[in-house]
Amino acid sequence: MTKTRRESPSSEDFWFFGIHIARKTDILALTAFLISLGGILLQIRGCLRGPVIRIFAPPQIVILKDSKSFPSGRNPVRFAALVAYVNDGDTGYNATIRRELLHYQLAGTPYTQIWQQFTASDVDPGGKINMHPQGVALPIVINAGGSASHETYFTPLPVQVSKDHNEEKEDEWKNFLEWKKFLNDLEKAKSLTIEIEAQVYDHKSAFTRCTIDINQDVITRLRNIEWYAPTCWESPGKTEGF
């Protein structure tokens, strides 16, 4: 009887994760497999990450008294800031900024403003600041690997209250901080931290913070001309709410 002879693996063969690889015949297939696997892993990583929105801290904040009468009957402080974004997400993972919020805190009380319009600010020869509307603030798309920037004019955000609310505890206009009270509270502070939040559709919000140093020069300018645009220094560290 003729016995079948089993050939031993060639010295050029090797094993890869338990798979016997014949160097001469399977090396190209293995290479193609690894490239395909790498591509799949990158796609999974991109899917898990999604869009990655980062905000740059504004170099300065425009602070001004609103001369218009709101339903609240108050003339509140308002802010404007240059908001710049970059999307670090992989190709195809675009992001939609649903809205922007500006948060700050004075005398232990937090306040929130919401974007109202995109604007372009300048100062006339008489020293008066002018806000030139560039369009209503609407959701914007930031493509993967792309960037975008605009100046945002914020307005106080009304608070939703219950129908049977207690006026002493619930105030629809709590974010409408009167200009005079703002100045009085600001004068007692050493600094004012501004936090800008970008609410991203179907993803978590992105944040950035900067801090304004408060001194007598800042207070005097705000009292005399009712606006000022002080430098706002980027605040390091975690920036997700006060």
KELODO-913208 format. One record per atom (N, C-alpha, C, CB): x, y, z; residue in three letters. Coordinates in steps of 0.02 Angstrom, whole numbers, plus 50000, padded with zeros to 5 digits. Each point is the difference from the previous one (the first is absolute). Glycine has a CB too. Layout:
BEGIN
XYZALA;...
END
This chain:
BEGIN
500434994150000MET;499575005950000MET;500455006250000MET;499064993850062MET;500755010749895THR;500395006249996THR;499765005050052THR;500204998149877THR;500255004250164LYS;499825005050051LYS;500055007049971LYS;500414992350091LYS;499075011649929THR;499995007049977THR;500515003950041THR;498794999349965THR;501635004350001ARG;500525003950034ARG;499755007150014ARG;500904993149943ARG;499115009050120ARG;499785006750019ARG;500625004650000ARG;499034995450071ARG;500915009749888GLU;500565004649995GLU;500035004650060GLU;499924999649875GLU;500665001350152SER;500095004650056SER;500035007249974SER;500624991150066SER;499175013549976PRO;500005007049978PRO;500705002249980PRO;499045002350075PRO;500985001849874SER;500635002849976SER;500295004550053SER;499624999249881SER;501035001350118SER;500345004450047SER;499825007349987SER;500934991850010SER;498795009649930GLU;499815006949983GLU;499305001650024GLU;500764999549902GLU;498874995350122ASP;499335001250025ASP;500045002950071ASP;499544990649928ASP;499905012650094PHE;499985002550068PHE;499275000150023PHE;501065006949983PHE;498864994550082TRP;499345000150030TRP;499835007150022TRP;500124988050038TRP;499255014049950PHE;499785006850018PHE;499334999350037PHE;500605005349899PHE;499404995750167PHE;499404999350041PHE;499664993249988PHE;499855012549997PHE;500564982250001GLY;499734993349992GLY;499844998049929GLY;499555001450111GLY;500605003149841ILE;499874998649930ILE;500654998149966ILE;499015008049998ILE;500994986349967HIS;500604997849965HIS;500055003849934HIS;499934988650053HIS;500635015049940ILE;500105004249940ILE;500564997149958ILE;499595010250062ILE;500254988249875ALA;500524998049953ALA;500285006249968ALA;499444988849977ALA;501205012650038ARG;500295006449979ARG;499925001449926ARG;500814998850093ARG;499294996049866LYS;500005001249928LYS;499315001349972LYS;501014992849992LYS;498495003950037THR;499335000349969THR;499515004650036THR;500204988549961THR;499905012350106ASP;499495003650039ASP;500215006950024ASP;499594988950034ASP;501025013249953ILE;500235006350027ILE;499615005949973ILE;501124995050013ILE;498715004849922LEU;499615005549971LEU;499295000250028LEU;500684999049896LEU;499034995050114ALA;499334999750029ALA;500005002650071ALA;499734990249927ALA;500805008250112LEU;500055002450068LEU;500065007650002LEU;500544989250032LEU;499865013549922THR;500085007249997THR;499345003449985THR;501184998549962THR;498454998849990ALA;499355002949983ALA;499524999550059ALA;500184996949880ALA;499854997550156PHE;499574999150058PHE;500155005150054PHE;499944987849974PHE;500715013350039LEU;500195004850052LEU;499805007149982LEU;500964992550030LEU;499135009249906ILE;499795006749977ILE;499255000950009ILE;500955000349917ILE;498674994550063SER;499285000350007SER;499805000550074SER;499874993349895SER;500465002850147LEU;499855000250072LEU;500155006850029LEU;500244987850008LEU;500335015149971GLY;500185006750025GLY;499485005149980GLY;501204996949993GLY;498555002649945GLY;499495004649977GLY;499364999450040GLY;500494999549887GLY;499314994350128ILE;499404998950040ILE;500075002850070ILE;499774989649934ILE;500835009450096LEU;500125002650067LEU;499985007650002LEU;500694989950024LEU;499585013249923LEU;499985007349997LEU;499295002549992LEU;501145000049950LEU;498454996450011GLN;499305001949992GLN;499634999450066GLN;500034996449880GLN;500104998250157ILE;499684999150065ILE;500205005650048ILE;499984987549982ILE;500675014150017ARG;500245005450043ARG;499665006649983ARG;501104994250011ARG;498855007349924GLY;499685006249978GLY;499275000150020GLY;500795000749906GLY;498874993650088CYS;499304999650018CYS;499905001250075CYS;499814992049905CYS;500645005150135LEU;499945000850073LEU;500155007250020LEU;500324988050016LEU;500155015249951ARG;500185006950017ARG;499485004949975ARG;501204996949996ARG;498575002049941GLY;499555004849969GLY;500355006649989GLY;499024994350054GLY;500605011249938PRO;500325006649994PRO;500305002050067PRO;499185003349910PRO;501375000350088VAL;500335002450061VAL;500085007649994VAL;500634988950016VAL;498915014650016ILE;499995007349995ILE;500425003150055ILE;498864999549948ILE;501585005050033ARG;500405003850049ARG;499895007549987ARG;500874990650008ARG;499095013250046ILE;499895007249995ILE;500635003650024ILE;498754998750017ILE;501445006549946PHE;500565004150021PHE;499725005750045PHE;500674997349893PHE;499685004150161ALA;499785005450044ALA;500045006749964ALA;500394993550100ALA;499115010849906PRO;500015006549967PRO;500555004450030PRO;498774999249976PRO;501565004949983PRO;500545004350026PRO;499745005850042PRO;500674996949900PRO;498715005050088GLN;499705005350040GLN;499244999150000GLN;500955008049973GLN;498724995250076ILE;499284999750006ILE;499725007149997ILE;500074989350070ILE;499455011849888VAL;499665006549998VAL;499455000050053VAL;500255001549876VAL;499785003450169ILE;499505000850053ILE;499645006649986ILE;500684993350085ILE;498665006649912LEU;499645006249986LEU;499315000150032LEU;500635000949894LEU;499125005150116LYS;499335001050026LYS;499515000049942LYS;500445006750098LYS;499034989449909ASP;499504999849947ASP;499525005850009ASP;500094987549992ASP;499845016549956SER;499575005950004SER;499274998449983SER;500985006949970SER;498894987050007LYS;499324998249982LYS;499614997650061LYS;500394997149885LYS;498965003950114SER;499584997850055SER;499754993049987SER;499665011850023SER;500504983650021PHE;499774993149994PHE;499314999350034PHE;501204995849997PHE;498454998849990PRO;499374998850035PRO;500095000150076PRO;499614993349902PRO;501005005550120SER;500134999950072SER;499985007150029SER;500694989849985SER;499355015249971GLY;500035006950024GLY;500685002050024GLY;498824999150030GLY;501684996849956ARG;500685001250023ARG;500465001749941ARG;499824992250097ARG;500725011249919ASN;500535001349951ASN;500614996050021ASN;499545011649972ASN;500524982350005PRO;500514995650027PRO;500685000849967PRO;499104992050026PRO;501405005050006VAL;500664999549969VAL;499964994649946VAL;500595003650108VAL;499794997549838ARG;500044995049947ARG;500734999049982ARG;498855003149956ARG;501294991350011PHE;500684998349981PHE;500044998149926PHE;500224996150118PHE;500375005049854ALA;500154997749932ALA;500704997050002ALA;499255008949946ALA;500854986050014ALA;500664996650001ALA;500134996749933ALA;499904998150124ALA;500745001649858LEU;500214996249942LEU;500044992650019LEU;500665009949953LEU;498944986050013VAL;499984992950014VAL;500304996349940VAL;498975001350075VAL;501554994849938ALA;500354996349947ALA;500014992650016ALA;500705010149974ALA;499184985849974TYR;499964992750009TYR;500484996449954TYR;498805001350033TYR;501364992549987VAL;500324995249956VAL;499694993250015VAL;501105006649996VAL;498804989549951ASN;499724993350007ASN;500564995049988ASN;498855003749962ASN;501384992950092ASP;500544995149996ASP;499754993149981ASP;500625006650085ASP;498754992849898GLY;499734993449983GLY;500284997449934GLY;498965003050062GLY;500994990449928ASP;500244997049938ASP;499555001949942ASP;500474990550066ASP;499785008449874THR;499645001849939THR;499294997050001THR;501095000549936THR;498435003750048GLY;499314997849997GLY;499615001450064GLY;500364991449922GLY;499995010350132TYR;499655001250064TYR;499935007550012TYR;500464989150046TYR;499065013849919ASN;499865007150006ASN;499605001250064ASN;500025001549875ASN;499965004850147ALA;499635001750061ALA;499565006049988ALA;500944995350071ALA;498495004949964THR;499545005649996THR;499985003450068THR;499314994449910THR;500875012050092ILE;499955003950062ILE;499285002250006ILE;501225003949994ILE;498434993550056ARG;499295001550008ARG;499885007050027ARG;499794987950019ARG;500615014050030ARG;499975006850027ARG;500605001250045ARG;498735000049994ARG;501395006450020GLU;500555002050045GLU;499705003450061GLU;500805001249902GLU;499504997350155LEU;499805003150063LEU;500625003350032LEU;499064991650016LEU;500835013950018LEU;500535003450037LEU;499815000050074LEU;500315007349899LEU;500134990050143HIS;499874999750072HIS;500495004450037HIS;499554988249987HIS;500215014950067TYR;500455003650045TYR;499685000250069TYR;500465007149905TYR;499924995050144GLN;499765000150068GLN;500245006250036GLN;499994987550002GLN;499555015950032LEU;500175006050039LEU;499654999850067LEU;500165006649893LEU;500184995250159ALA;499725000250067ALA;499674993450018ALA;499835012349989ALA;500474982249987GLY;499744993450016GLY;499404997949960GLY;500435001950110GLY;499345002249842THR;499424998449960THR;500214998449928THR;499285007450073THR;500524986849900PRO;500174998449931PRO;499505003149951PRO;500524989250039PRO;499735012749903TYR;499575002949947TYR;500174996649934TYR;499945011250061TYR;499564988649896THR;500104996949934THR;499715004549945THR;499964988650052THR;500435012149894GLN;499755003549940GLN;500044995149941GLN;500385011350045GLN;499214990049905ILE;499954995749942ILE;500155004049937ILE;499154992750058ILE;501125003849891TRP;500155003749938TRP;499355002849970TRP;501004992649978TRP;499055013549996GLN;499435003149967GLN;500145001249926GLN;499675005450109GLN;500934997249878GLN;500185001349930GLN;500755000049992GLN;498965006849985GLN;501254992149954PHE;500715000949983PHE;500095007349982PHE;500134987949958PHE;500435014950062THR;500085007249994THR;500725001749980THR;499105001750085THR;501005004749900ALA;500675002849989ALA;500015006650038ALA;500154994349884ALA;500285006150165SER;500015006150042SER;500585004549979SER;499494993650095SER;500385012949910ASP;500535005049990ASP;499855006150043ASP;500204995849881ASP;500275008850120VAL;499935006050041VAL;500055006149954VAL;500504994250101VAL;499015010449906ASP;500015006049958ASP;500485005250029ASP;498804997849964ASP;501335007649999PRO;500485005150024PRO;499815003050067PRO;500245002649882PRO;499114997250135GLY;499795002850064GLY;500084995350058GLY;499215006849937GLY;501044987150050GLY;500114995250053GLY;499404995650015GLY;500805007950047GLY;498694992549912LYS;499404995950010LYS;500094993349963LYS;499275010350013LYS;500554984350021ILE;500054993449969ILE;499374998749958ILE;500734995850095ILE;499375001349847ASN;499454998349955ASN;500004992549987ASN;500045011549947ASN;499374985550058MET;499924992949986MET;499644999349933MET;499974997050124MET;500375000549826HIS;499724999349933HIS;499764992849990HIS;500755009249955HIS;498594989650045PRO;499744993249993PRO;500234996849935PRO;499015003250068PRO;501224990649936GLN;500204996149942GLN;499524994349986GLN;501185003050024GLN;498304996550016GLY;499504994749990GLY;499784997150067GLY;500504997449888GLY;498904999850111VAL;499744996850060VAL;500424993850017VAL;498835004249974VAL;501304994850089ALA;500404994250021ALA;499594993649989ALA;500625007050086ALA;499624988949868LEU;499674993749983LEU;500524994350004LEU;499165006049925LEU;500614987850080PRO;500474994450003PRO;500505000249942PRO;499134993250057PRO;501495005149957ILE;500525000149949ILE;500344993249998ILE;500185012450017ILE;500064985749923VAL;500334993649990VAL;500755001149996VAL;498994995449940VAL;501395000650097ILE;500735000249997ILE;500244993349974ILE;500075008350097ILE;500204991849842ASN;500214993849968ASN;500604996950037ASN;499585004449890ASN;500494989050104ALA;500564996550030ALA;500655002949973ALA;499314989550014ALA;501165012050030GLY;500645002949980GLY;499965007449983GLY;500294988949958GLY;499115014050049GLY;499915007049982GLY;499965004550062GLY;499424996349897GLY;500525010250089SER;499955004950054SER;499505005449980SER;501194997750036SER;498585006150012ALA;499535005549987ALA;500065005050056ALA;499214992349938ALA;500635013950048SER;500025005250052SER;499505005549983SER;501214997550024SER;498555005950027HIS;499535005649992HIS;499985003850066HIS;499314993749913HIS;500445012450085GLU;499895003850061GLU;499264999150019GLU;500925008549971GLU;498974989450090THR;499324998750024THR;499785005450048THR;500184987749985THR;499215014850004TYR;499705004950045TYR;499504996250043TYR;500155009749918TYR;499984990050147PHE;499594996250046PHE;499465004450033PHE;500984992450021PHE;498485004449999THR;499465003550035THR;499794995750060THR;499615005749893THR;500154997350161PRO;499794996050058PRO;499474994849982PRO;500265009850073PRO;499804984449957LEU;499564994449986LEU;499424999950050LEU;500964993449952LEU;498425007550023PRO;499424999550046PRO;499964993050030PRO;499385008749933PRO;500374991050128VAL;499944993650035VAL;499274997749999VAL;500985003050074VAL;498924990749908GLN;499324997349999GLN;499774998850072GLN;500204994649887GLN;499215008050130VAL;499734999250067VAL;499334996549995VAL;500605010350041VAL;499204986650014SER;499354996550001SER;499435005150002SER;500534990250059SER;498885007549922LYS;499415004549998LYS;499825002650069LYS;499584993749901LYS;500515002350149ASP;499835002050068ASP;500635001750040ASP;498974992949996ASP;501525010249970HIS;500645001350032HIS;499965005250054HIS;500554996949894HIS;499915002750152ASN;500085004950054ASN;500505005249976ASN;499734991450091ASN;500045014849901GLU;500435005349972GLU;500625001250041GLU;498995005249952GLU;500984993250114GLU;500585001150042GLU;500544994749987GLU;499255005250086GLU;500544989049889LYS;500484994649989LYS;500164999049926LYS;499574994550103LYS;499955007049854GLU;500094999049928GLU;499935006749964GLU;499574988250009GLU;500925013749954ASP;500005006349964ASP;500194998749927ASP;500305006450105ASP;499224994749851GLU;500124998849928GLU;500585004249974GLU;498804997249986GLU;501325008550046TRP;500505004749975TRP;500635000050043TRP;499085007049953TRP;501054987750083LYS;500584999850046LYS;500675001049965LYS;499344992450072LYS;500705005849864ASN;500635000849964ASN;500095007049972ASN;499944988049971ASN;499545016250035PHE;500035006949976PHE;500305004450055PHE;498994998149923PHE;501655001550086LEU;500345003850052LEU;500045007449982LEU;500664989750031LEU;499025014450010GLU;499995007249988GLU;500715002849997GLU;498895000950057GLU;501215003949898TRP;500665002949990TRP;500295002950065TRP;499675002549882TRP;499925001150156LYS;500245003250061LYS;500224994750052LYS;499245009949978LYS;500354985050030LYS;500184994650047LYS;500614996249976LYS;498804998950033LYS;501255000249901PHE;500594996649972PHE;500635003750019PHE;499314995849904PHE;500695010950088LEU;500595004050016LEU;500164999750075LEU;499745007549903LEU;499744992950138ASN;500114999850072ASN;500304993350022ASN;499045007950016ASN;500704986649956ASP;500274993450017ASP;500704999049971ASP;498824995450004ASP;501285007249935LEU;500654999149967LEU;500555003850038LEU;499414998749890LEU;500425007050137GLU;500495004150036GLU;500274996450062GLU;499435010349958GLU;500184985150069LYS;500214996250059LYS;500404993849982LYS;498985004250059LYS;501054994349876ALA;500344993949978ALA;500715001549976ALA;498904995149967ALA;501545000050039LYS;500685000749975LYS;500074997749928LYS;500414998450116LYS;499124997449864SER;500014997349932SER;499304997849979SER;501204996350015SER;498715002849921LEU;499374997649973LEU;500154994449950LEU;499445011450015LEU;500334982750001THR;500124994249956THR;499414999049954THR;500724994650088THR;499435005049848ILE;499504998949948ILE;500084993049973ILE;499995012349969ILE;499474984050029GLU;500014993349971GLU;499534999849940GLU;500264994850112GLU;500005002949831ILE;499584999249940ILE;499884992649988ILE;500465010849950ILE;498924987550043GLU;499804993149988GLU;499704999349930GLU;499794998350123GLU;500454997049839ALA;499724998449935ALA;499624993450006ALA;500945006249938ALA;498414994150052GLN;499594993950004GLN;500014996849931GLN;499265004850092GLN;501024989249904VAL;500094996449937VAL;499434995049991VAL;501265001550006VAL;498424998749937TYR;499434995549988TYR;500224992750005TYR;499485008749925TYR;500164987650116ASP;500094992850008ASP;500684998150030ASP;499244998449904ASP;501115006550126HIS;500644998750033HIS;500055004650061HIS;500544996649891HIS;499965002250150LYS;500085004050060LYS;500255007049983LYS;500244989750066LYS;499625015049978SER;500205007049990SER;500755000850003SER;498915003650048SER;501335001749920ALA;500705002050004ALA;500045006650039ALA;500284994149889ALA;500265006850149PHE;500065005950043PHE;500685003349991PHE;499224994750082PHE;500785011949933THR;500635003650008THR;499895005450051THR;500374997549881THR;500175004450154ARG;499955005150051ARG;500565005149993ARG;499474991850077ARG;500375014449942CYS;500525005150005CYS;499825004650058CYS;500254999449875CYS;500255004250150THR;499905004150059THR;500225007249988THR;500164989950072THR;499425014849949ILE;500145007249994ILE;500255002550068ILE;499125001449909ILE;501445001950092ASP;500245003150061ASP;499625006550012ASP;501164994849984ASP;498545005850074ILE;499605005950016ILE;500425004950042ILE;498934993149996ILE;501125013049980ASN;500345005350038ASN;499615006549991ASN;501134994449984ASN;499115010950046GLN;499625006349999GLN;499955002849930GLN;500385002250116GLN;500114996649842ASP;499985002549931ASP;499414996849963ASP;501255001850001ASP;498654991750007VAL;499454996649968VAL;499335002850024VAL;500704989649989VAL;499235011350077ILE;499385002650028ILE;499865007149976ILE;500174992850101ILE;500355011449898THR;499915007049979THR;499785000449927THR;500885003450082THR;499424992649875ARG;499815000149929ARG;499274997749992ARG;501204997949967ARG;498624996950068LEU;499314997549994LEU;499505005150026LEU;500424988450013LEU;499745015150040ARG;499555005150026ARG;499955006049954ARG;500284996250116ARG;500285005949855ASN;500015006149960ASN;499724999249930ASN;500985003350066ASN;499204991249900ILE;499794999349930ILE;499524994249989ILE;501085005049966ILE;498784991450088GLU;499494994650000GLU;500174994249953GLU;499165008650029GLU;501494990649958TRP;500234994149964TRP;500764999650009TRP;499045000649915TRP;501224993550074TYR;500734999150001TYR;500144993049973TYR;500165007950099TYR;500444991249873ALA;500194993449973ALA;500674998050030ALA;499375002249892ALA;500634995850171PRO;500644998150033PRO;500264993349974PRO;499645006350101PRO;501014992849909THR;500324993649984THR;499714994550044THR;501055005949964THR;498854988350006CYS;499754994250038CYS;500534994549995CYS;498765003149979CYS;501554995350077TRP;500554995350001TRP;499754992850004TRP;500725008650055TRP;499534987249900GLU;499774993049999GLU;500124996650066GLU;500224999649877GLU;499274997050148SER;500054996450063SER;500194992749987SER;499155007750054SER;501404990049974PRO;500214993049990PRO;499584995250041PRO;501165004049976PRO;498924989650009GLY;499664994850040GLY;499324998349974GLY;500635003950097GLY;499014992249942LYS;499344997549982LYS;499505005849994LYS;500254989150057LYS;499365010949890THR;499515005349989THR;499334997049982THR;500925007949963THR;498734989750086GLU;499334997249989GLU;499545002250056GLU;500494990049940GLU;499315016250059GLY;499545002550050GLY;500355002850061GLY;499194991749959GLY;500495013050074PHE;500285003250059PHE;499954995250060PHE;499695011549955PHE;
END
